[in-house]
Amino acid sequence: MNNIISYSAQEVGAQAGNPILNIAVFIIFIVVTMGVVIKVGKSTSEASDFYTGGAQFSGKQNGLAIAGDYLSAASFLGIVGAVALAGYDGFLYSIGFFVAWLVALLLVAEPLRNTGKFTMADVLSFRLNQKPVRMAAALGTLFVSLFYLIAQMAGAGSLVAVLLNVHDKSQQAIVVAVVGVIMIAYVLFGGMKGTTYVQMIKAVLLVGGVGIMTALIFIKVGSFPTLLDAAVQKHAESDYLAGKGYDAHAILEPGLKFGKDSVTKIDFISLGLTLVLGTAGLPHVLMRFYTVPTAREARRSVTWAIVLIGAFYLMTLMLGYAAAAMVGPDRILGAPGGQNSAAPLLALELGGSFFMAAISAVAFATVLAVVAGLAITASASVAHDIYHSIIRNGESTEAEQVRVSRITVVVIGVTAIILGILAMSQNVAFLVALAFAIAASANLPTILYSLYWKKFNTTGALCSMYTGLVLALVLIVFSPAVSGTDSSMVPGADWAWFPLRNPGLVSIPAAFLAGYLGTIFGKPDNLDDLHAEMEVRSLTGVGVEAAVDH
């Protein structure tokens, strides 16, 4: 057992692997993927190419890309760190993320794909008044994308900081900025086509890399019960748990993170509700269904994605407990990047410096693929929904839309860099949960009402989206996630009055209620013919190639 939990002659905060080797593997990976992006992106000339890759991808290709889009830095870096430190409670992130995918599949994915063209707002405004609904949907998309981007930036900064053994916060901020610049370059050169190929490559490498790590853990440890015993022993030796007054066996039981008091228990309910409902409102994931030519291929892509996603989240449990047993809480928290460093440090224990560099390069590809998809989604929303449909009244050229999209990518990339620097100390799975809360509050109620409630009108849509968006943002700003604790984004300040770290328990029901009341008391749109057309298209896919503008 002792060989399982030894430190490999490294102390807390010591150099992790060989920084020169690490950065060399990194640079090679970036050069290769950038070459793929540039080559594929040469055919990006029209708006449909930039937004959806011309809807030319097969179900298998899109399934890989969906997995690549969905399995973010939160899934790999954040969850492994959360399980390593909080055990059972950390694994709840995996359960929530996976169950959320099933909700999106059953309720939203195919009807949304059959009804829309480029963006989520195409669906929300299909049978409602175009301009006000598109504006609200675009704002929701921008804030969801921005919060998701913050998480990816923070994860990338933690990852590279571990590889280069960078402890200084200002140097880590430089790392985040460099990652942001590379992300902007990927999107500008490749558009959706280039991004999709990077996501496919990343999905294969990530699931394959995690599979190899899982196999190495079994070879080294022998069985899962032995691994759990090692994790308990390591936690028993840790100052991390001793300082919190917990028994070492708490890593195997519910409550280590969410069982401290009534507030944390309610916070767990809020987190669970957010995770389960959030994916169905994530615009960058739903936008992937517009990249296939038929509904049949959309269903095939879902099959491929669900197999990869399910296998991956099951393996995160093994990786998290292995990080607890082989690396230990003290060393994880002492490394640059804190909780987010658990996965690369585990790779170092399993296969040495080169294996750590390779796994970290895959994790970096995870970040690049997800942020590229997010940036394209945000840029499409600004160019297609705000610029083309609202400012230019549908009369802009495709070249103009692509140009506006590229400008938006730069602006949102710079904004994400600044906010990502502020959030570097946060667990990235937690940060993504905030994006899920905004998506579930601002987008999901309106999506479901639009698809399934005949009486739903423009007033209800605007009430639902703005209530969910504003309430979620306000509660996040005034929550312990932003201020009031040592782990907050602004640790030296305290303006928190909302006790929960995730606002979903309040903002999601409020958005559903606002949509209902707005519809009941608002003026009917009298667009029954459009509702009938939307119902037929959402269920059958008939007319899906036609333009959605009316």
N, C-alpha and C positions, 0 to 999 in steps of 0.2 A: 504493500500500500504506500509506503513512504516514497517509492520511486514515482508514484503517480502524482504526488502532491509536492514534490520538491521544486525549488526555484530555478533550476538549471544554472546555478551559480550567479544569478542576477538578483539585485536588490530592488526595492521599490524605487521607481523613477529612474532606474538605470537605463543605459542605452539599449534600445530594442532592436537587435539585429545589427546589420551593417548598413549605415545610412547611404553609403555610396552605391552599394548593390541595390538597395531599395529604390533610390531615385533613378538608377539606370533602367531597371525593369519598368518603372513608371513611365519614363520618357519613351521607351520603345513602344509601350502599349498606346500611349497618346498619339505617337506618330502614325502607327498602323491604323488605328481607328479614325484618325483625322484624314488619312489617305482614302479610306473607304467612304467617309462622308463627302469629301470633295469630289470623288469620282462619281458617286451616285447623284450628288446635288447638281451636277452639270445639266441634268435634264429638267431642273426645276425652273420653269419659266412662267407658268400660269398660276393663278391663285389656288386652283384645285390641287396642283402639284405641291405647293408650299404648305397648304393646310392638311390635306388628306392623302398625299402621295398619289393623286389621280385615281384613288380607289382601285388600285391594281394588285393588291396583295392577296395571296391565297389565305384560306382559313388557317392553315398550319403556320404560315409566316406571321399572320396577325395574332394568332394565339401566343406564339413566342414573344411577339412585341408587347402584347398586353401584360404578360408575365413580367417582361422587362420594365414596363411602365409601373406596374403595381408593386413589385418587390423593390422598395426604395432603400435608402440608407437606414431608415427607421426599422425596416424589416430585418436587416442584417446586423448593423452595428448596434442600434438601439435595443432591440429585443434580446440579443445575446447578453448585452450588458445588464439589462433589466432582470433577466433570469439569474445571471451570476450573482447579483446582489440581493434580489427580492424573491428568488425562487418561484414558487407557485404563482404569486401575484404578478411577477414579471411575464410569465407565460400567458397571462390573460390577454396581453396585447396580441399575441399570435392567434389566439382563439377569436378575438374580436375582429381582427383584420380578415381572417378567413371566412367567418360567418357573414361578414359584411359583403364579401364578394358574392355569396349565394343570394343574398337579398337583392343586390344589383342585377344579378342574372335573372331572377324570377320575376321581378316587378318592372324593371326599367330598360334593360339593355336592348332587346330586340325592338320593342315599340319605339324607343328613342331613335334607333338606327333607321327604322323604316320611315320615320316622320321628318328627320332633320337632313341637313346637307353638309354644313361646315361646322356649326357650333351648337351648343346646348340651347342658345337663345332662339335658334330656328324652330325648335319644338315648343318652347314656352310661348312664343309669339304667334304660332301657327294660326290659331283661331281667336286671338286677342288683338287689341290695338298695338300695332307694331312698335312704334317709337318708344313709348314709355316702358313697355315690357322689355324691349331689347336693352335699353339703358340700364334698367335694374339688374337684368341677367348679366350684362357685361361687368357691372361693378362687383357682383357676387363672384364671377369668374376671376376677376383680377385679385380680389382679396384672398380667395382660396388658393390661387396659384402663388401669391406672394408668401403666405404663411408656409405653404409646402416648400417653397424655394428656400426660405429661411432655415428649415430643418435640414435640407440637403446641404446647404452651405456650411452649417455648423458641423454636420457629419463629415464633410470633406476636410474641413479644417482640422478636426480631431484626428482623422485618419493620417493625413500628411504630417501632422505634428508628431504622432507616434513614430512614423517611419524615419523622420529626420531628428527625433529626440529633441523637439523644440518645446521648451517649457515657458518661455517668455511670451506673455500675452500679445505684445505688439508684433512679435514675429509670427505668431499664429494668425493675427489679423492680416498680415501680408499674405500668408498662405491662402486664406479665404478669398482675398482679392484676386489672387492668381487663378484660383479655381473658377471664380466668376467670369474672368476674362476668357478662359478656355471654353466655358459653357457658351458664352455669347458667340464665340467663333464657330462652334459646332452648329449652332442653329442658323447663323447667317449664311454659312457655306452650304449646308445640307438641306434645310427645310424639313418637311415631314418624311420625305423619302430617305434622306441621310439619317435622320433620327431613328426611323423604324429599323434600319439595318443595324445601327448601333445597339438598339434595344434587343433585337434578336440575338446578336452576338453575346451581349451581356447576359441575357436570360440563360443561354446554354452554359456559359462560363460560370455564372453564379450558382445555379443549381448543381452543376457538375462539381464545382469547387467545394460547396457545402457537403455534397455527397462524399467526396474524398475525405474531407475532415471528419465526417461521421464514421466512415470506415476505419480511419486511423485511430479514432477514439475507441472503437470496439476492439481493435487489435491490441491497443495499449492497455486498456482497462479490463476487458473480458466480458463484462455484462453491465447492464444498466443499474441493477441494485448495488454493485460494487462501486460504480461511479457516484451514486447518491451517497453512499457511506463516506467516500472520499471528500465529497462536497461538504458534508456535515462536519467532518474532521477539520477541514480547512477553515470553515467558519468558526469552529470552536477555538482555533488558534488566532483568530482575527481580532484586532482592536476595533474594527468597524462595528461588529455586532456587540462586542463587550461594552462599547461606549453607549449603545442604545438600550442596553439592558435586556436583550433578547437571548433566549436559549438557541444554541446552534441548530437544533432540529427545526427551528422556525422556517428555515429555507425550504422545507418539505411540506409546509402547512399553509393554509390560507391565512392572510392577515398581516404578513410581515410589512407590507407597504400600505394596505388599505384597511387594516383592522385596529388602528391605534385608538380611535375614538369614533363618535357618531358622525363627525364631519367627514373623516376619511372614508367611512363606510358609504355615506351618501355620495361622496366624490367617486367612489368605485361604480355606483349605479349610473352616475352621470357619464363616466368614461365608457362603460359598457354600452349604454344607449347611443353614444356618439359613434363608437367604432362600428356597431352593427348597422347603423343607418347612414354613416358618412360616405361610404364608397358610392352609393347610388346617387350622390350629388356631386361627385368629383368630376369636374368638366374634362380634365386631361385624360382620365381613364375612359369616360363615355365617348369622347371624341375618337377613340381608336376604332369604334365600330363603323365610322364613316370611311375607313380605308379599305374596305372589302367591297366587291362589286354586287354581291347578292346576299339575301337573308340567309340562304343555306350556308354560305361561307362564314357568315357572322356566327351561326350556331356551331360550325366546326371550330372556329377560333376559340369559342368559349370552352369547348371540350378540352382542347390542348392547354388552354390557360389554367383551367381548374385543376388538372392533373399536376402541372408544374407548381402551381401556387400551394396546393394542398401538401405535396411532398416537402416543399421547402419549409413551410411553417411547422410541420411535424419534426423536421430535423433541427429547428432552432432550439427545441427543448433540450436535445442532446448537447448541442453546442454550449448553451447557457450553463448547464450543470457542469460540463467539462471545464469551462472557463473558471467556475467557482472552485473546482477541485484542483486543477493544474496550475492556475495562475493565482487565484485567491483575491478576495475583496481589497485587501490593503494595497497590493501591487497594482490592481486595476485603477483604484482611486488615486494612486500616486503617480500614475503615468500621464503624459500629456494627452489631453482628450478625456480623461476621467472614465466614466462608464462606457463611453463609445469606443474605448480602446480594447475592450475585452476580446472581441473577435480576432483582431490582428495579433494580439499577444498570445492567444490560444494557438493560432497558426504557427507562431514562432516555437512554441513548446512542442507541437506535433511534428513539424518538418524542418525546423531551422530557418535561417535568414532568407534563403531563396524562396522557400515555400511561403513565408510571411509576405515577402515582396510580391509574389504572384497573387496571393489571395487579396492583398491590399489593392493591387492593380485592378482586380475584378471588382472589388468594392468601389473603387474610384470610377470604374465604368458604370456601376450602378448609379452613382451620383450623377454622372454626366448624362446618362440616358434619361433619367427621370427629370432632371432640370431642363433638358432640351425639350422634352415633351410638354412640360409646364410652360416654358417660355413660348412655345409655338401656340399653345392653347390661349394664353393671355394675349399674344399678338394677334391671333385670329379674331378674338373677341373684340379687340379695339378696332382693327381694320374692317372687319366684316359687319359687326353689329353697330359700332359707334360711327366710324368714318363713312362707310359705304351706305348703310341703311338709314342713319339719322342725319349726319352732316350733309352728305351728298345726295340724299333721297334716292338711293339706288342707282345713281348715274355715274359713279366712278368707274374707271377702267381697272382691269385686273392688275396691270403694272402699278397703278397708284396704290391699290390695296396691298400688294407685296411690299412696296416701298414703306408704307405706313407700318406694316408688320415688322419689318426689319428695324425701324426706328424704335418701336415699342419694345422689341427684344433688348435693345441696348439700355433703355430707360429702366425697365423692370429688373434687368440684370444688375445694374448699378445699385438700385434700391435694395435688392436682395443681399448684395455684398455688405452694405452698411448694416442692415438688420441682422444678418448672419453673424457678423463680428460681435454684436451685442449678445447673441444667444449661444456663444461657443461652449459655455459651461453646462448647457441643458442637455438632458438625454433626448436624442433625436426622435425616438418613438413618442415621447411626450409632446414634442413640438408638432409632430405630424397629427397627433390627436387633436390639437387646437385647430389645424386646417380641416380635419374631419368635422369638428363642431360647427365651423362656419359653413361648410358644404351642406351638412345635414339641416342646418337652420335656414340658410338663405335659399338653397336650391331644391332640396328634396320635396318639401311640401308642395311647391308650385309644380314640379314635374309630375307628381302623383295626381294632383288635382287636375292638371291639364290633360293627362292621359285617360283618367278614369271618372271624372265628374262632369256631367253634361252641363250643369248650371254654372260652372266656374267662369268667372268673368275677369276683366282687366283690373277692376278695383280690388278684387280678392288677390290677384297675382301680385299687385304692387304692395298691398298690405302685408302679404306673407313674406315676400322677398326682403323688403326694407325692414320689417320688424325683426326677422331672423338675423339679417346681416348686422344691423345696428346694435341689437341687443347682445349678440354674440361678441362683437368687437368691444363694446363697452364693458361687459362682464370680464373679458380677458384682460383688458387694460387695468381694471381695478381688482384683479385677483392676485393671489400669492405667486402666480406664474411670472408676473412682471415685477412686483415689488413686495417688500415685507419680510423676506426670508434670505438666508445666506445663499440659497441656490436660485434666487430669482434673477430675471434678466437684468434688473437694476438693483443689485444687492444693497447699495448704500441708502436707498430711499424706502419709504413706506407710505403709500397712498391706497393700500388695498382695503376695501370694505366688503367685497364679495368673498365668502369663505372658501368656495370650491375652486380647485385649480382648473377644472373643465366646466364650461358653461352649458353643456348640452342639455342637462336635466331641466333647465329653465328656458333656454332659447328655442329648443326644438318644439316642445308643446306650444309655446307662445306663437311661433310662426304658423303652425297648423291652425291654431285658434284664430289668429288674425286673418288668415286666408279664408276661413269659413265665415267669419263675421263680415269681412269685406265683401264677400260674394252675396251674402244674405241682404245686406243693407245697401250695396252698391247698385248702380244702374246696369241692367243687362246689356250685353253687347249686340244681341240680335244677329248673331253670326252662326245660326244653326246649321247652315249648309256647310260651312267650314268645319264644324264639329263632326258632321257625318263623314266628310272627306278624311279628316284626321283619324277617325275611328277605323275606317276601312284600311287606310294606309298603315296604321300602327299594327293592326292585326294580321294583315295579309302581305304587306310590302308592295301592293299594286300602286303604280305611279311614283315609286320611290326615286326614279331618275329625273322626274320633273322638277323644275325650280320651285322652291318653297315660297318665294316672295309672292304676295298678292296685293 
